Amino acid sequence: MSDTYTFLADLATEAEIPRRGIHSQTISDDAGVELVLFAMAADERLSEHTSARPAIVHVLAGSGDLVVDGDAHTLAPGSWMRMRARTPHALTAGAEGLVFALYLLPSS
């Protein structure tokens, strides 16, 4: 590693889907952008909540469902969503679990 950059060849491989529960780990937190990697076991749910900061959700592996501001979306690898601060959202992992990157952005 370098003190000037961080390189991960495959972000999805940094998070193994757990047998039960939800695992999160902060990968980077610099210059107002925080990257948190989430791995959710099959059928686990993050109930509706909001974030004080704008955020991006990028699905890396698995499947699931997302409800954001009342709209339902199916999640698959490559799914991407950006939302403003305080937007209500909830996630549910599919049968094979779900891995996603959450980018918390600087407040405007």
C-alpha positions in Angstrom: 0.0 0.0 0.0 0.9 3.6 -0.5 0.3 6.6 1.6 -0.9 8.4 -1.5 -3.6 5.9 -2.7 -5.4 2.7 -1.9 -5.9 0.0 -4.5 -8.2 -3.0 -4.2 -8.3 -5.3 -7.3 -11.8 -6.5 -6.5 -13.8 -4.6 -3.9 -16.5 -7.4 -3.8 -14.0 -9.9 -2.5 -13.2 -7.8 0.5 -16.6 -8.8 2.1 -17.6 -12.4 2.6 -21.3 -12.9 3.0 -22.0 -14.1 6.6 -24.1 -17.1 7.4 -26.2 -14.8 9.6 -26.5 -11.1 10.2 -24.9 -8.1 8.6 -21.2 -7.2 8.5 -20.0 -3.7 7.8 -16.4 -2.4 7.5 -15.1 1.0 6.7 -12.7 0.7 3.8 -11.8 4.4 3.5 -12.7 7.7 5.2 -10.8 10.6 3.7 -11.6 14.1 2.4 -15.3 13.9 3.5 -16.0 10.7 1.6 -16.5 7.5 3.6 -16.7 4.1 2.0 -18.4 1.4 4.0 -18.6 -2.2 2.6 -21.7 -4.2 3.7 -22.2 -7.9 3.5 -25.7 -9.2 4.4 -26.7 -12.8 4.9 -29.6 -14.2 3.0 -33.0 -12.5 3.8 -31.4 -10.0 6.2 -33.0 -6.6 6.3 -31.9 -3.1 7.1 -35.2 -1.4 8.1 -36.2 2.0 6.9 -33.7 4.7 7.9 -32.2 7.9 6.7 -28.6 9.3 6.5 -27.5 12.8 7.5 -25.3 12.8 4.4 -25.9 12.3 0.7 -25.1 8.7 -0.2 -24.4 6.2 -3.1 -25.3 2.5 -2.9 -23.5 0.3 -5.4 -24.3 -3.4 -5.4 -21.2 -5.6 -5.9 -22.6 -9.2 -5.5 -25.8 -11.0 -4.7 -29.3 -9.7 -5.0 -32.0 -8.0 -3.0 -34.7 -5.4 -2.8 -34.4 -1.7 -2.1 -37.2 0.7 -1.2 -36.1 4.3 -1.5 -38.5 7.2 -0.9 -41.4 4.8 -1.4 -40.2 3.4 -4.7 -39.3 -0.4 -4.9 -36.3 -1.6 -6.9 -34.7 -5.0 -7.5 -31.0 -5.1 -6.7 -28.4 -7.1 -8.7 -24.6 -6.7 -9.3 -24.1 -3.3 -10.9 -27.2 -1.7 -9.4 -26.4 1.9 -8.4 -28.4 4.5 -6.5 -27.6 8.0 -5.3 -29.8 9.7 -2.8 -29.9 13.1 -1.0 -29.5 13.3 2.7 -32.5 12.3 4.8 -34.0 10.2 2.1 -35.9 7.2 3.6 -34.6 3.8 2.4 -34.6 0.1 3.3 -32.7 -2.9 2.0 -33.4 -6.6 2.1 -30.9 -9.2 0.9 -32.0 -12.0 -1.5 -31.6 -15.7 -1.1 -27.9 -15.7 -1.8 -27.1 -12.6 0.3 -26.0 -9.1 -0.7 -22.7 -7.2 -0.9 -22.8 -3.5 -1.5 -20.6 -0.4 -1.2 -22.0 2.6 0.6 -20.4 5.9 -0.2 -21.2 8.6 2.3 -20.6 12.0 0.6 -19.8 15.4 2.1 -22.9 17.4 3.2 -23.7 20.2 0.8 
